[in-house]
Amino acid sequence: MNITIILIIIGLLGISAYYTGLRKSLTLREDKLLHSTPIYHGAILAINSSLASILLVIVWVLFEKNIFPELLAFRNILFIISIFIFFLTAFFTFKKIKNKFKARDKVEKIIELFLLVCSSLAILITVGIFLSVIFESNRFFESIPLTEFLFGTHWSPQMPIREDQAGSTGAFGAVPLFTGTFLIAFIAMCIAGPIGLMSAIFLSEYASKSVRDIVKPLTEILAGIPTVVYGFFAVIVVAPFIRNTGNYFGIEVASESALAAGLVMGVMIIPFVSSISDDVINAVPQNLKNGSLGVGATKSETIKLVIIPAALPGIIGGLLLAVSRAIGETMIVVMAAGMSANLTANPFEAVTTVTVQIVVLLVGDQEFDSPKTLAAFALGLVLFIMTLILNYIALHIVRKYREQYE
Amino acid sequence: MNNLKSRLAKEKRFRLYGVASITLALFLLSLLFVSIFSQGYTAFQETKIQLNINFSEEILDPNKTKDWEIIKKSNFSLLVKNSVNELFPNVSGRSNKRKLKKIISSSAEYQLRDYVKNNINTIGKSKKIWVLADDDVDMLIKGHINRILPEDERRIDNEELKWIEFLESKNLIDKFFNKTFFTSGDSSESEQSGILGAFIGSLFALSITLILSFPIGIATAIYMEEFAPKNNKLIDFVEVNINNLAAVPSIIFGLLGLAIFLNFFELPRSAPLVGGMVLSLMTLPTIIISSRVSLKSVPPSIKEGALGVGASKIQAVFHHVVPVAMPGILTGTIIGMARALGESAPLLVIGMVAFIVDIPQSVTDPATALPIQIYLWSDTPERGFVERTSAAIMVLLVFLIFMNSLAVYLRKKFEKDIG
């Protein structure tokens, strides 16, 4: 018997239980006042009985999947037992329905419990991420030593197909991936940092309200464009443009140069930097600005000597968040950056990044006993830890900064 | 006084930097839109060629059974071939004739088969039918292949060009609205490929995302805002977790999906079900954070009023606070869903990246999603696919613009409601 069908039947029974409880309490109400309104009586009857039988079904299925696969043959019995449990609980709850029965309190307790369970899900997700990457990374580090992974400079994850195949044992030195990631993130920040910051300064200090109302949403469009679109833009417009310009000046530019990927990623991050800087700049107290303007400083002097120093922690926090976004960005680099690891700081060459390699290693056939697939999880672990640290520091700085002016 | 002059000049320069950076950002934005539009607008038309098809009884139904089960096995390709040869009687030789047939898309025979299925009485008659042209012909007609180039630099040689120009002179070749693009799945031939499969995949995945993340997100926000004990270590930890999850790179969620949903729970690979689950983990923080903001901005007097007349806490929150905050919550949800619609990295990891021709029928069928289809097509160098990639991007952007305008509208309404 299909589990879905069992659940649907329980659901239908639950609905009828609701109406049964409702009807009983409506008749009770004719004589005497009730503690709770009739809908709560119906609700508690439905919730109690269906929860009990659904719990049974869940426990049964967990047992069946992980411990006793033989139980699969006894689905019909599960059905009968769960229906029996349903009616049993329904019977006892039904007997409890009296004028003084505090059904509402009970229903509200259950709702509150449900809300609590939902909120703890956030912890569960974080734990899930940790467990999944750490568990698989651990298996990876059993075959490849951690030091080789972190400090090795040669990355070619292709494992030999045959045992006796010569010369391709797979190398997992991730340094070229880290340098590639930072190179691209650095280029991106070189674009997004100044442009984002200057746009924020202009919009919050110089622009008139009408200009601001038009321009701000426009720049925010940049944040809403899917990254795959940026990737396509990098491939068909930016990369050829850079290559042609390079050729014109006699510079050899790889068709998947770090520069193209970094530039486009920078464009993607501009609104991110500018909206955080905007918030931070607006949080600087007006008194500070007025004081500076009052002693005769020009607007730009006020901005450079008063506002930016005051807002500096917040701006740095925002830039760190932007760096963490750049490091974790996937689609732009998958489409526009290279596939092969290359230890270089030359932006005209092709480099690869951590996220690109995760995708390359996982797309296609996955074997969870080969270091090749597991390496993706080790890279994921590094990426997760890096972004976690960056985010933590950034959020901490931003929060401290806000408190300072509150 | 010189000093003042230079200070004012500095002021002007600084202001100019601001204007320049805004202009640059907006220029890049418009460059992006213009380049995608100019690459892609032609994809909304497709080139068709009119053929005079003779549905000869000899080929289709030599035994006069009129039975579709028998007819459907006959050689529809021959119908196309005969009709093309009839159009160009001067072409001789096997290889030339084969080349001639290649100006028609290979989908023509299926089109004819479907036509006969619906009009079984046409057998034995002749009829003029518009069939799809091959993608190279399509590109030539749309002007993406330059006719003036020397023969060895274009994908259409002089002989083919002569045939096409003959068709043009007889008005037998024309451009129509590209229905194929919106009604078919992926294909290895660019003229037969469409976005419907990817669109349905996205739709399934997003429905799963909405079903999971909307209730859980709201419940979390309500608990954190209204019920959670203040200054509780556990609650603080939950809050830190949510803020961190909002900044975790999306590909990490893909790894979680791969390790837990696919490996541990053994859910089907490449399915929108898993894709939707992964995307919901990603949108949850967005929904929670924005719902909390809008719950917080509901004036406390509303809740206090309800409590004052004897409502319980749950009643006050659910009957009075949540309805007022709802437009704000919906705004956050729509923005989260829009982000999920454009997201592709986690879907790559859980295997929603494959060449899938069939339209998915349920959430457990293998499928791709709209952004993944864009990624897959962008990898193909053929001009026909470049055009379709840009067109798919335009479709995706239209949806995103629609969702975001809806969000803006709701936010305006919310701001007005709470005054």
Contacts between the chains, C-beta under 8 A, distances in Angstrom:
chain1	res1	chain2	res2	distance
A	104	B	312	6.8
A	108	B	312	6.1
A	108	B	313	7.7
A	108	B	314	4.4
A	111	B	314	5.8
A	112	B	223	7.8
A	112	B	227	6.0
A	112	B	314	7.1
A	114	B	219	6.5
A	115	B	219	4.9
A	115	B	220	7.4
A	115	B	222	5.9
A	115	B	223	3.7
A	115	B	227	6.2
A	116	B	223	5.9
A	116	B	227	7.7
A	118	B	215	7.7
A	118	B	216	4.9
A	118	B	219	3.7
A	118	B	220	4.8
A	118	B	223	6.7
A	119	B	219	7.3
A	119	B	220	4.3
A	119	B	223	4.6
A	119	B	224	5.9
A	119	B	228	7.3
A	119	B	235	8.0
A	119	B	238	5.6
A	120	B	238	6.8
A	121	B	216	6.1
A	121	B	220	7.0
A	121	B	284	7.6
A	122	B	220	6.7
A	122	B	238	5.5
A	122	B	241	4.6
A	122	B	242	4.8
A	122	B	245	6.3
A	122	B	284	7.3
A	122	B	285	7.5
A	122	B	288	7.4
A	123	B	237	6.9
A	123	B	238	6.0
A	123	B	241	5.4
A	125	B	241	7.7
A	125	B	245	6.1
A	125	B	256	7.6
A	125	B	281	5.5
A	125	B	284	7.4
A	126	B	241	4.9
A	126	B	244	6.9
A	126	B	245	6.5
A	128	B	256	5.5
A	128	B	260	5.7
A	129	B	248	7.1
A	129	B	252	6.0
A	129	B	253	7.6
A	129	B	255	7.5
A	129	B	256	4.9
A	131	B	259	7.9
A	131	B	260	7.9
A	132	B	255	6.2
A	132	B	256	5.0
A	132	B	258	7.7
A	132	B	259	3.3
A	132	B	260	5.4
A	133	B	252	7.4
A	133	B	255	5.9
A	133	B	256	7.8
A	133	B	259	7.4
A	135	B	259	7.1
A	136	B	259	5.9
A	194	B	21	6.8
A	195	B	21	4.3
A	195	B	24	6.0
A	195	B	25	5.9
A	196	B	21	7.9
A	198	B	17	5.3
A	198	B	18	5.1
A	198	B	20	7.7
A	198	B	21	3.9
A	198	B	22	7.8
A	199	B	18	7.0
A	199	B	21	5.0
A	199	B	22	4.9
A	199	B	25	5.9
A	201	B	18	5.7
A	202	B	15	7.4
A	202	B	18	2.8
A	202	B	19	6.4
A	202	B	21	7.1
A	202	B	22	5.7
A	203	B	22	7.3
A	206	B	15	5.8
A	206	B	18	5.8
A	215	B	22	6.1
A	215	B	26	7.3
A	218	B	26	6.0
A	218	B	29	6.9
A	219	B	22	7.4
A	219	B	25	5.5
A	219	B	26	7.1
A	219	B	29	7.6
A	221	B	29	6.3
A	222	B	25	6.8
A	222	B	28	7.8
A	222	B	29	5.6
A	224	B	338	6.8
A	224	B	339	8.0
A	224	B	342	7.8
A	224	B	400	6.0
A	224	B	404	5.9
A	225	B	32	7.2
A	225	B	342	7.5
A	225	B	397	7.3
A	225	B	400	7.7
A	226	B	341	7.7
A	226	B	342	2.9
A	226	B	343	7.2
A	226	B	344	7.2
A	226	B	371	5.4
A	226	B	396	6.4
A	226	B	400	7.2
A	227	B	342	7.3
A	227	B	343	8.0
A	227	B	344	7.2
A	227	B	345	7.5
A	228	B	342	7.2
A	228	B	344	5.0
A	228	B	371	4.4
A	228	B	372	7.9
A	228	B	374	5.1
A	228	B	375	5.3
A	228	B	378	7.9
A	228	B	393	8.0
A	229	B	32	7.4
A	229	B	36	7.2
A	229	B	342	7.7
A	229	B	374	7.3
A	229	B	393	5.3
A	229	B	396	7.3
A	229	B	397	7.3
A	230	B	32	7.8
A	231	B	375	7.2
A	231	B	378	7.2
A	232	B	36	7.4
A	232	B	374	6.6
A	232	B	378	4.9
A	232	B	389	6.2
A	232	B	390	7.7
A	232	B	393	6.5
A	233	B	32	5.1
A	233	B	35	6.7
A	233	B	36	7.1
A	235	B	378	6.3
A	236	B	35	6.9
A	236	B	39	6.8
A	236	B	386	7.0
A	237	B	31	7.1
A	237	B	32	7.8
A	237	B	35	4.9
A	267	B	25	7.5
A	267	B	28	5.0
A	267	B	32	7.9
A	270	B	25	5.2
A	271	B	25	7.9
A	274	B	25	8.0
A	298	B	7	5.8
A	298	B	8	6.9
A	298	B	10	7.4
A	298	B	11	4.4
A	299	B	11	6.2
A	299	B	14	7.9
A	299	B	15	7.8
A	300	B	10	6.1
A	300	B	11	4.6
A	300	B	13	8.0
A	300	B	14	3.7
A	300	B	15	7.0
A	301	B	7	7.2
A	301	B	10	7.8
A	301	B	11	7.6
A	303	B	14	7.3
A	304	B	14	7.6
A	321	B	247	6.7
A	324	B	247	6.2
A	324	B	249	7.9
A	325	B	247	7.5
A	325	B	249	7.8
A	327	B	249	7.3
A	328	B	248	7.5
A	328	B	249	2.4
A	328	B	250	7.3
A	328	B	251	6.8
A	328	B	252	7.4
A	329	B	249	7.3
A	330	B	249	7.1
A	330	B	250	6.9
A	330	B	251	4.7
A	330	B	344	7.9
A	330	B	345	3.7
A	330	B	348	7.7
A	331	B	344	5.5
A	331	B	345	5.7
A	331	B	371	7.7
A	331	B	375	6.9
A	334	B	345	7.7
A	334	B	348	7.6
A	334	B	375	7.7
A	335	B	375	6.8
A	335	B	378	6.4
A	355	B	249	7.1
A	355	B	251	5.5
A	355	B	345	7.3
A	358	B	251	5.9
A	358	B	255	7.3
A	358	B	349	7.2
A	359	B	251	7.3
A	359	B	345	7.3
A	359	B	348	5.3
A	359	B	349	6.9
A	362	B	254	8.0
A	362	B	258	6.9
A	362	B	348	7.5
A	362	B	349	5.1
A	363	B	348	6.0
A	363	B	349	7.9
A	363	B	351	7.8
A	363	B	353	6.1
A	366	B	258	7.8
A	368	B	263	6.7
A	376	B	255	7.2
A	377	B	255	6.2
A	377	B	259	7.2
A	380	B	251	7.3
A	380	B	252	5.8
A	380	B	255	4.4
A	383	B	249	6.2
A	383	B	251	7.5
A	383	B	252	6.6
A	384	B	248	6.9
A	384	B	249	7.8
A	384	B	252	5.3
A	387	B	247	6.6
A	387	B	248	6.3
A	387	B	249	5.8
A	387	B	252	7.9
A	388	B	244	6.5
A	388	B	248	7.6
A	391	B	243	7.8
A	391	B	244	5.8
A	391	B	247	4.4
A	392	B	244	7.3
A	395	B	243	6.2
